[in-house]
Amino acid sequence: MQQNFLDELIPDRGEFLTELRKKSALEESYAPIVQKSTEQLIVTLLKLIKPQRVLEVGTAVGYSAILMADNLPDDSTI
């Protein structure tokens, strides 16, 4: 119950990522993606560190890569 409350405090990341999260949770198309609390940590670290390059390994549906791309400086690469 506490985790659900905390997840509700984390802002949505836009329509596309919200739909991707919902679809990846469906039994017939299940794909493990980052938990919302970890997602918030990633976004916070990206905004603090502002890396120029990111290596994303283990892409299932691309959720984390899209999340990072949306929160990296424009001249960064994944």
N, C-alpha and C positions, 0 to 999 in steps of 0.2 A: 504494500500500500504506500509506503514512503517513497519508493522508487517512482511510482506513477505520479505522485504529487510533484516530485522534482522534475520529471520529464515534462510535465505541463508548464513548468516555468521556463523551459528552453524554447526560444522562438522558432517558428517554422522557417525553413530555409527556402521557401518559394514553392510554387505549385508543382513543378517538375519533380523536385526531390521528395516532396511530401507524397506524391503519387508513387514514386519509385519505392519509397519505404513501405507503403501499404501493399503494393504488388509483391514485393520480395518476402513479405510475411505470410502470404497466402500459402496454404499447404501444397497446392498443385504447382506452384512456381517458387517454392521456398529458396531463398538465397540468403546466407548470413551476411548482414551488414553491421556496421558500427552501431553500438548503442548510443542513445541520445546524449547521455552524460559524457561519453568519450568524444562524441561529435563536438560538443561544446568545448571540451578541452582542446581538441585539434584546432578549432576556429580561434580560440584565445591565443594559443601558441603561435599560430600563423600571423596573427595581427601583431603580436609582440616581437617576434623574431624577423618577420618579413623576408623569408628565404628567397633566393634567386632561382634555386633549383630544388625540386622534390622528386624523390624516387618512391613511387607507390607500387607496392608488390602485393599480389594476391587479389587482384580485382575479380569480383564475382559478377556484379552488375554495373560496376563503375561508380557507385554511390560516393565513396570516399574521394575518388579522383575528381568528380564533379564538384563536390563540396570544397575541396582544396582549391580547385581552379577558380571558383567563385570568391574565394577569400585570400587569394594571393595578389601581390602587386602585378600590374599589367605586363611588366617586362619579365616575369618569372616563367619558368617552364616546368612541366611535370614529365 
